[in-house]
C-alpha cells in the first residue's frame, strides 16, 4: 500500500511542508513516485517516519535523529543519558522557581500590606542562596531560621548594631566590651555550626563575598574581621586558665596574629573527607594531619608542654568549644588521624 504525501501528512499529524523538508535533508525520502511526480510512501517509509517522530519526542534534533537511524554514531545510551540530564536540569530549575514562589507566597500571606521593595530584596537573596547552596542546605538553613525567627533575629540585629558601633568608634578588639560581644556572637553562631559545619563555612563565605547578603544582614567583611579579632582575645583569656603566665606571654603575639582562615580551610577540607567516609588512616587524611601539626606550631609554638595543655583545654573547656569549628566528631576524626600519623612515623624511626 502506497500513500501520497497528503495522506501521510494526515495520518501522522505533520504538514506537507514538513515532509517536503524531511525529503530535502535526506531524513525521509519517499520510496516511489507516481507518474505525475507525486511522492509515494510505502510501509517501510511510514515506519521510519514514526521512528523519527519518536526520537523527536525525546528531544533530539533532526540531524541527530537521522544519524541514529542511519547507524552513524548510534550510541542510543549516550543520547538517552544526555536527554535525562537535560530533563533533570529543567526539573531542577522548575523546582527552584516553584520554591521561590512558595516562599514569597508564604510571606505575602503573613502580612496584609506586603512591601514590594522588601520582597524584591527577598527574591534577590533567594537567588544568592540558590547560587551557592544545594537545595538541601537551603532547606536546612531555612528550617533553623523558622524555628528561631523571633528571638534569634532580634538578637542578631541588636548585636550586629552593637559591634558595628564599637568598631566605628575605634574600640580595640581587646577591650572587655568587644570580647563580651564576640562571646555572644559565638553563642549565636554555635547552633548553626552544630547542625552543619560545611554549611556554616559556606555561609561565612557568602557573608564575605555577597554585597546583597551583607546589606540584608547588616555586616560586612570588616565587621566579621573585627569580631574575629575580639574572639581571639576572648579565647586567649580562656587559655590563660590552662597555661602558666610565662607560657601565655610566650604564645600571645603568635596566637593573635595567626590567621583564622588557615584553620577554617583545614577544617573544611578535613570535614569533606569525614563526610565522604574516608578512614582516618587514608593518605589524604594523614596529609591534612601534617598540615594541622604545622599550623599548630605556627600558632602555639613547639613546646611539648604547651601543646599538651592546649589540647587538654580544648577537650575539657566548654567555653572554648563555643562557636568552634572543631566540633566533637571532627575533633575525634582529627585525633584518630594524628594517632595513625604518629604511629606511622614511629615505625619508620
C-alpha positions as CSV (number, residue, x, y, z in Angstrom):
1,X,0.0,0.0,0.0
2,X,1.4,3.3,-1.1
3,X,0.4,6.7,0.5
4,X,0.5,10.1,-1.2
5,X,2.2,12.9,0.7
6,X,-1.1,14.4,1.7
7,X,-2.4,11.1,3.0
8,X,0.8,10.6,5.1
9,X,0.6,14.0,6.5
10,X,-3.0,13.5,7.7
11,X,-2.1,10.1,9.2
12,X,0.9,11.4,11.1
13,X,-0.4,14.9,12.0
14,X,2.5,16.5,10.2
15,X,2.3,19.1,7.5
16,X,3.1,18.5,3.8
17,X,5.7,21.2,4.1
18,X,7.4,19.3,7.0
19,X,7.5,16.1,4.9
20,X,9.0,18.1,2.0
21,X,11.7,19.3,4.3
22,X,12.4,15.8,5.6
23,X,12.8,14.7,1.9
24,X,15.1,17.7,1.2
25,X,17.5,16.9,4.0
26,X,17.5,13.1,3.4
27,X,15.8,12.2,6.6
28,X,12.8,10.6,4.9
29,X,12.9,10.1,1.2
30,X,9.8,8.5,-0.4
31,X,10.4,5.1,-1.9
32,X,8.5,5.8,-5.1
33,X,7.0,8.4,-7.4
34,X,3.7,8.4,-9.3
35,X,3.6,9.0,-13.0
36,X,2.6,12.6,-12.3
37,X,5.7,13.0,-10.0
38,X,3.8,12.8,-6.7
39,X,5.8,11.4,-3.8
40,X,4.6,7.9,-2.8
41,X,5.4,6.4,0.6
42,X,5.4,2.6,1.4
43,X,5.0,0.8,4.7
44,X,8.8,1.0,5.4
45,X,8.7,4.8,4.9
46,X,5.8,5.1,7.3
47,X,7.6,3.0,9.9
48,X,10.7,5.2,9.5
49,X,8.7,8.3,10.0
50,X,7.2,7.0,13.2
51,X,10.7,6.3,14.4
52,X,11.7,9.9,13.5
53,X,8.7,11.2,15.5
54,X,9.6,9.0,18.5
55,X,13.1,10.4,18.5
56,X,11.8,13.9,18.2
57,X,9.6,13.4,21.2
58,X,12.8,12.5,23.1
59,X,14.1,16.0,22.2
60,X,16.5,15.0,19.5
61,X,17.3,17.3,16.6
62,X,16.6,16.2,13.1
63,X,20.3,15.8,12.3
64,X,20.8,13.6,15.4
65,X,17.7,11.6,14.7
66,X,18.9,11.0,11.1
67,X,22.4,9.9,12.3
68,X,20.9,7.4,14.7
69,X,18.5,5.9,12.2
70,X,21.4,5.6,9.7
71,X,23.5,3.8,12.3
72,X,26.1,6.6,12.4
73,X,27.4,7.2,16.0
74,X,24.4,5.2,17.1
75,X,25.1,5.3,20.8
76,X,21.5,5.4,21.9
77,X,22.5,5.0,25.6
78,X,24.5,8.2,25.5
79,X,21.7,10.0,23.7
80,X,19.2,8.9,26.4
81,X,21.6,9.8,29.2
82,X,22.0,13.3,27.7
83,X,18.3,13.8,27.5
84,X,17.8,12.6,31.1
85,X,20.4,15.1,32.2
86,X,18.7,17.9,30.3
87,X,15.3,17.0,31.8
88,X,16.8,16.8,35.3
89,X,18.2,20.3,34.8
90,X,14.8,21.6,33.6
91,X,13.1,19.9,36.6
92,X,15.7,21.4,39.0
93,X,15.1,24.9,37.5
94,X,11.3,24.5,37.7
95,X,11.5,23.2,41.3
96,X,13.8,26.1,42.3
97,X,11.3,28.6,40.8
98,X,8.4,26.9,42.5
99,X,10.2,27.0,45.9
100,X,10.9,30.7,45.5
101,X,7.3,31.4,44.6
102,X,6.0,29.4,47.5
103,X,8.3,31.3,49.9
104,X,7.2,34.6,48.6
105,X,3.6,33.4,48.8
106,X,4.1,32.5,52.4
107,X,5.5,35.9,53.1
108,X,2.6,37.7,51.4
109,X,0.1,35.6,53.3
110,X,1.7,36.7,56.6
111,X,1.1,40.4,56.1
112,X,-1.9,42.4,54.9
113,X,0.3,45.1,53.2
114,X,3.4,43.5,51.7
115,X,6.1,45.9,50.7
116,X,7.2,45.4,47.1
117,X,10.8,46.5,47.7
118,X,11.1,44.2,50.7
119,X,10.0,41.2,48.6
120,X,12.2,42.1,45.7
121,X,15.1,42.1,48.2
122,X,14.0,38.8,49.5
123,X,13.9,37.4,46.0
124,X,17.4,38.6,45.3
125,X,18.6,36.9,48.5
126,X,16.9,33.7,47.4
127,X,18.9,33.8,44.2
128,X,22.1,34.3,46.2
129,X,21.4,31.3,48.4
130,X,20.4,29.2,45.5
131,X,23.5,30.0,43.6
132,X,25.9,28.9,46.3
133,X,24.0,26.3,48.4
134,X,22.4,22.9,47.5
135,X,18.6,22.6,47.8
136,X,19.2,20.5,51.0
137,X,21.5,23.1,52.5
138,X,19.0,25.9,51.8
139,X,16.2,23.9,53.3
140,X,18.3,23.2,56.4
141,X,19.2,26.9,56.8
142,X,15.6,28.0,56.4
143,X,14.3,25.4,58.8
144,X,16.6,26.6,61.5
145,X,15.7,30.3,60.7
146,X,12.0,29.5,61.0
147,X,12.5,27.7,64.3
148,X,14.2,30.7,65.8
149,X,13.0,33.6,63.8
150,X,11.7,35.8,66.6
151,X,14.3,35.9,69.4
152,X,17.4,35.0,67.3
153,X,16.7,37.5,64.6
154,X,16.3,40.3,67.2
155,X,19.5,39.2,68.9
156,X,21.4,39.2,65.7
157,X,20.2,42.6,64.7
158,X,21.0,44.1,68.1
159,X,24.4,42.5,68.4
160,X,25.4,43.5,64.8
161,X,24.5,47.1,65.6
162,X,26.4,47.0,68.9
163,X,29.6,45.5,67.4
164,X,29.4,47.8,64.4
165,X,29.1,50.8,66.7
166,X,32.2,49.7,68.7
167,X,34.2,49.1,65.5
168,X,33.3,52.6,64.1
169,X,34.1,54.2,67.5
170,X,37.6,52.7,67.5
171,X,37.1,50.4,70.5
172,X,40.0,47.9,70.3
173,X,39.2,44.2,69.9
174,X,41.0,43.6,73.2
175,X,38.6,45.7,75.2
176,X,36.3,43.8,77.6
177,X,33.1,45.0,75.9
178,X,34.4,43.9,72.5
179,X,35.4,40.5,73.9
180,X,31.9,40.1,75.5
181,X,30.3,41.0,72.2
182,X,32.4,38.3,70.5
183,X,31.4,35.8,73.1
184,X,27.7,36.5,72.5
185,X,28.3,36.4,68.7
186,X,29.8,32.9,69.0
187,X,26.9,31.8,71.1
188,X,24.5,32.7,68.3
189,X,26.7,31.0,65.7
190,X,27.1,27.8,67.7
191,X,23.7,26.2,67.0
192,X,24.3,26.6,63.2
193,X,27.8,25.0,63.5
194,X,26.4,22.1,65.4
195,X,23.8,21.5,62.6
196,X,26.3,21.5,59.8
197,X,30.0,22.7,59.7
198,X,30.2,22.6,55.9
199,X,27.0,24.7,55.7
200,X,28.3,27.3,58.2
201,X,31.6,27.6,56.3
202,X,29.7,28.2,53.1
203,X,27.6,30.8,54.8
204,X,30.7,32.6,56.2
205,X,32.0,32.8,52.6
206,X,28.6,34.2,51.4
207,X,28.6,36.9,54.1
208,X,32.1,37.9,53.0
209,X,31.5,37.8,49.2
210,X,27.9,38.8,48.5
211,X,27.1,42.5,48.9
212,X,23.3,41.8,48.7
213,X,23.6,39.5,51.7
214,X,25.8,42.0,53.6
215,X,23.2,44.7,53.0
216,X,20.4,42.5,54.3
217,X,22.1,41.3,57.5
218,X,23.9,44.5,58.3
219,X,27.5,43.3,58.4
220,X,30.4,43.1,56.0
221,X,33.9,41.6,56.0
222,X,35.4,44.4,58.1
223,X,32.9,43.7,60.9
224,X,33.5,40.0,60.6
225,X,37.2,40.6,60.9
226,X,36.7,42.8,64.0
227,X,34.5,40.2,65.7
228,X,37.1,37.6,64.8
229,X,39.9,39.6,66.4
230,X,37.8,40.2,69.5
231,X,37.0,36.5,69.7
232,X,40.7,35.7,69.6
233,X,41.3,38.0,72.6
234,X,38.4,36.4,74.4
235,X,39.7,32.9,73.7
236,X,43.2,33.8,74.8
237,X,41.8,34.8,78.1
238,X,40.2,31.4,78.4
239,X,43.5,29.7,77.6
240,X,45.2,31.7,80.3
241,X,43.4,29.5,82.8
242,X,45.2,26.5,81.5
243,X,48.7,27.9,81.0
244,X,51.5,29.3,83.2
245,X,51.8,33.1,83.0
246,X,55.1,32.8,81.2
247,X,53.7,30.3,78.7
248,X,50.8,32.7,78.0
249,X,53.2,35.5,77.2
250,X,55.3,33.3,75.1
251,X,52.4,32.5,72.7
252,X,50.3,35.7,73.0
253,X,51.7,37.6,69.9
254,X,52.0,34.4,67.8
255,X,48.4,33.4,68.6
256,X,46.8,36.8,68.0
257,X,48.5,37.3,64.6
258,X,47.8,33.8,63.3
259,X,45.2,33.9,60.5
260,X,41.9,32.1,61.4
261,X,41.4,31.5,57.7
262,X,44.1,28.8,57.7
263,X,42.2,26.9,60.4
264,X,38.9,27.3,58.6
265,X,40.3,26.0,55.3
266,X,41.8,23.0,57.1
267,X,38.6,22.2,58.9
268,X,36.7,22.5,55.7
269,X,39.0,20.0,53.9
270,X,39.0,17.6,56.7
271,X,35.3,17.8,57.2
272,X,34.8,16.9,53.5
273,X,36.8,13.7,53.9
274,X,34.9,12.8,57.0
275,X,31.6,13.4,55.3
276,X,32.7,11.0,52.5
277,X,33.6,8.3,55.0
278,X,37.3,8.3,54.2
279,X,39.0,6.4,57.0
280,X,41.4,8.3,59.4
281,X,44.4,6.3,58.1
282,X,43.9,7.3,54.5
283,X,46.9,9.2,53.0
284,X,44.7,12.2,52.3
285,X,43.7,12.4,55.9
286,X,47.3,12.0,57.1
287,X,48.4,14.8,54.8
288,X,45.8,17.1,56.5
289,X,47.1,16.0,59.9
290,X,50.6,17.0,58.8
291,X,49.1,20.4,57.8
292,X,47.3,20.6,61.2
293,X,50.6,20.0,63.0
294,X,52.3,22.7,61.0
295,X,49.5,25.2,61.8
296,X,49.6,24.3,65.4
297,X,53.3,25.0,65.7
298,X,52.8,28.3,63.8
299,X,50.1,29.3,66.2
300,X,51.3,27.9,69.6
301,X,55.0,27.1,69.1
302,X,56.7,23.7,69.5
303,X,56.9,23.5,73.3
304,X,55.5,20.0,74.1
305,X,54.1,21.1,77.5
306,X,52.2,24.0,75.9
307,X,50.9,21.6,73.2
308,X,49.7,19.2,75.9
309,X,48.0,21.9,77.9
310,X,46.3,23.5,74.9
311,X,44.9,20.2,73.6
312,X,43.7,19.3,77.1
313,X,42.0,22.8,77.4
314,X,40.3,22.3,74.1
315,X,39.0,18.9,75.1
316,X,37.5,19.9,78.5
317,X,36.7,23.6,78.5
318,X,33.1,24.1,77.3
319,X,33.6,27.8,76.7
320,X,36.4,27.1,74.2
321,X,34.0,24.8,72.4
322,X,31.5,27.6,72.0
323,X,31.4,28.6,68.3
324,X,34.3,26.4,67.5
325,X,34.6,24.9,64.0
326,X,36.2,21.8,65.6
327,X,33.1,20.1,66.9
328,X,33.3,16.8,68.7
329,X,33.0,14.4,65.6
330,X,35.6,16.4,63.6
331,X,38.0,16.6,66.5
332,X,37.7,12.9,67.1
333,X,38.4,12.3,63.4
334,X,41.4,14.5,63.5
335,X,42.8,12.9,66.7
336,X,42.4,9.4,65.1
337,X,44.3,10.6,62.1
338,X,47.1,12.1,64.2
339,X,47.4,8.9,66.2
340,X,47.9,7.0,63.0
341,X,50.4,9.5,61.7
342,X,52.4,9.3,64.9
343,X,52.4,5.5,64.8
344,X,53.4,5.6,61.1
345,X,56.3,7.9,61.8
346,X,57.4,5.9,64.9
347,X,57.6,2.7,62.8
348,X,59.9,4.4,60.3
349,X,62.1,5.9,63.0
